[in-house]
Amino acid sequence: MSALVIAEHDNKSIKGATLNTVTAAAACGGEVHVLVAGHGAQAAAQAAAQIAGVAKVLHADAPAFEHGLAEPVAAQVVALAKGYSHLLFPATAAGKNVAPRVAALLDVGQISDVTKVLGADTFERPIYAGNAIATVQTADATKVLTVRTTGFDPAAASGGGASVEAVSASADPGLSIFKGSEIAKNDRPELTAAKIIVSGGRALGSEEKFNEVLTPLADKLGAALGASRAAVDAGYAPNDWQVGQTGKIVAPQLYVACGISGAIQHLAGMKDSKVIVAINKDPEAPIFSVADYGLEADLFVAVPELVKALG
């Protein structure tokens, strides 16, 4: 019995979500192997070999894998699946794009957003926006899992010594073509990997106020910026800043919620944060029910004062 983790990478380095997924794979029992499917991704394969707990890295190199298109990657995973009892993907946009295709091609059920491994065939996953935990047992010979990375500590990125084995690239199904991408430049930490996040809600009132009030605080703390769905829908912040059930699931060391009421969909995305600080002038705001520290105050006064106090 062994597990295959499908690495998320940029052909140069391994993304952090892969480290959490390796931890989940180790909990399934047996050896942990990592698949790096890319083009010119030797550096990423070598980085994967350094991850603690990884026994082997499989490196598939082909132009079809360069941009991580779901169809060719899924075909590669299926070609290797026979040798594994578990196939694990990070529950990221990329992982959620590939995993269902793999499950369908193998004719097995997918278990999504796994937060705990109870046994080789039994897992926990949140349901009802995180208000209940389902225990799921599967009889499928091959388990296809997406792993909610906030549920597992990351494996050490160094200290391992896995071998790197080149594997034949599967044929490109020809179902998709990469046309181009527009990647936003951001000097801040990536939201799902950030240790500190400052988030704003609709109470900020405008994009200008959102940036004017929250950016200085984020700069002082070295934090990523996040937003509630209401703030994103109102145009105050870009889509990739959205935290919540329909956005990104985060679990930083510190989460500062400014002017966020705490709708259940937002709480589902951040309630696993280690320390939650809420600033809201409504004493009945649901955000206070999950906050470790709550400040009932006008954020337009409190946040600048906090920035000033931080020096």
N, C-alpha and C positions, 0 to 999 in steps of 0.2 A: 504494500500500500504506500503510495507516494502522492504528493500534491504538486501541481504545476501552477505557479503564479505568473500571470501575464503582466509583464512590467510595463509601467507607464514611463515614457522617456521622450527626449527631444533629439535622439540620435547622438547626443553628446554626454548626457548625464541622466541619472535615474531620478524620477520625481518622488517626493516624500511619501505620497500615498502608497507606493510600492512597499515601503519599509513596514508600514502597519499591516499590509496584506500578508507579508512574509510571516509576521508574528501569528496571524490567524491561521496560516497554513501549517505552521509548526504545531499548533494546538490540535490539528486534525490527526496527528500521528504520522509516523513514517518520514521519509526523506522529503526535503523541500527543494524543488527545482524551479528555476526562473527562465521564462522565455523572453528574449529580447528580439522582437521582429522589427527590423528597421532597414535603413539603407545607409551604408557607411557608418554604422553604429558600433564600431569596435570599442570606442571609448565607453559607451553606455554598457556594453557587455562586460568590460573589465570592471566597471564600477559595480555592476550587479554581483560579480564574483567576490567582491570584498564584503558584501553584506553578511553579517554574522548569522549563522544557522542555515545558509544556503549550501547544498551539497554539489549542485551542478547548474551551470548556465547553458541554455540552448540558444544559439545565435543563428537566426534566419535572416539572410541578407538578400534583398531584392528591391528594385525601384518601386514596386507596388506598395511596399511597406513604409516608404519614406515619410508619408504624411499621416500614417496611422488610420487609413481608411478602414472602416469596419468590415467590409466584405472580404478583402484579401487576408486581413488579420484573423477573422473568424475561420476562414478556410485553412489557415496554417495551424490554428489551435485544434481544429477537428482532425487534421492529419496526424497530430501527435497524441490525441486524446486516449487512444487505446491503452497506452502504458500508464495511465494515471487514474486514481480513484477520486481525486478532487481537482477541479479547475477553479482557480480563484482570481477574481478581478477586483480592483479597487472600485468602490461605488461612486465613481466620478462620471463626468459626462462621457469620457472616452470608454470607461469600463462598462457603463450602462448601454452604450451603443453596440458593443461587441458581444457581451455575454448572452443576451437573448437570442442572437443569431446562432451562437454556438449551441445553446440548449435546444433550439428548434432543429438544427441539423443533426444533433445526436438523439433527438426525440426523448428528451428528459425534461423534468421540471426544473426551473431555476428558483433558487432561494435568494431573495434580495435583501440587501441592507443587514447582513448578519452582524450582530453586535457581541455575540458570545458563542463559543464552541463548547457544547456540553459533551460531545462524543463524536466518533467518526461519522455518524449519520444523523446527529441531533444538534439543532442550532436554535439560538434565540434571535428574534428580529422584532423591531418595534412596529406596532400597528396603531391606527386611529391617532395619527399625528404624534406618536410617542406616548400616548396616554395608557397604553397597554403593551405588554410584551408577550408575543406568541412564541411558544416552543414548537418547533417544526421538526418532524422526523421524516426522512426520505428513504424509500426502498430502492431508488435508482442506483445502478452500479457505478455510474459516474455522477458525482455531485458537482453541479455548476453553481457557484456562489458569487455574489457581489458582496464586498466587505465594507461596512461603514467604518471608515478609518478612525473615527473618534472613539470607537469601542475598544481599540487595541493600541497598546504602546508600540512605538516604532522600533523595529529591530535596529541594532547598531549598524551604521553605514560602513564601518570599517572593522577589521579584525578577522574577517572571513578569509577563506582560501579555496574557493570553489574552482573546479576546472571549467573551462569554456569549450563547449563542443559545437562545431558548426553543423547545422542540419540543413537538408535540402529545402529550398523554398517551394511551397506549394504553388500550383498554377494560379494565376490571377483570374478570378471568376469573370472579370470584365463587366461587373455590374455598376461600377462607379468610377468617376474620373475626377481627379483633383484639378480644380480650376483656378484657385487662388485663395488668399487669406488676408485679412486685415487684423493685425495684432496690435492691441492698444499698448502703448509704452507706459510703464508705471514703475517709479522708483521705490514704491512701498512694497512691503512683504506681500506675497500671494495670500489671499484671504484664508484659504483652508489650512495654510501652513503657519500663519502668523501666531506669535505668542501673545500679542496684545491687539485687540480690535476696538475701535471707536465707531459706534453705529448711530445713525440718526434716523428719526422718523418724520412723519408728515408734519409734525409740529414745527419743524424748521421753517416752513412756509414758502421757501423758494430755493432754487439751485444756488443763487448767490449767497443766501444766508447759510445754507448747508455748508458751503465751502468756507465762508467767512468765520463761522463759529467753530466748526469741528476740525478743520485742517490744522490750526495752531495747536490744538490739544493732541492730535495724532502725531504732529511733528515733535512735540515735547516727549511723547511716550515712545516714539519709534514704532508707531502702530499702523496697522492696515485700516482702511476705512470700509465700513459696511453700511447697509441701509435696510430698512424694512421694505416690504413689498409696496406699502402705501406710498413711501417716499420715491421708490423706483417708478411706480405707475404715474406719479405726479410729475416725473421728469426731473426730480432733484438730484438723482444719482444714476449712473449707468447700470444696466442689467447685471453685469458681472459682480456688482457689489451686494446684490440681494442675498440676505441671510434668511433662511426659513425652510419650511417644508418644500416649497416650490423653487427655492434658491439653493444656497450652499449650506451644508451642515458643518458647523465649526465647533471647536472645543479648545479655545485658547486658555492661557493661564489667567488672563484678565479680559473681561468683556464689559465695556462701558456703553450703556444704552442711554442715549440722550433724546428725550421727547418721543420715546417709543411706548405705546400703551401696553403692548404685550399680548397681541392676538395669538391664539393657540398655534397658528401656522408659523409665527415667528419664534415662539418658545420652542417649538419642535426642532428648530435649527440651531439653537444656542444654549439650551438649558444644561448641557453637559460641560459648559465652561467651568473652570476651576473656581474662579471668583467673578461674581456678577455685580456690577455697580449700576444702579438705575437712578437717573435724574428725570423727574417728572413732576409737574405741579398738581397733578390729579392724585390725591391720596388713595383713590380706589383703583388706580391703574393695575391691571393684572400682572404687570412686569414686577411689581413689588413682591409678589408671592414666590418668585424664584430668586430674587436678589439677595445677595449676602449683605450688601450695603445699599440703603435707599436714601435718596435725598429729595425731599418734597420741596421743590424750588423751581423758579423760572429759569429754564436752561440758558436763556439769553443773558442772564446775570451770573448764574452759577458757573457756567463753563469758562467764560473769560476770567473769573476770579480764580478758578482752579488752575488755568494756564499761568496766571500771574504768580500764584503760590508755588508752582513748580519751577519758577525762576526762568 
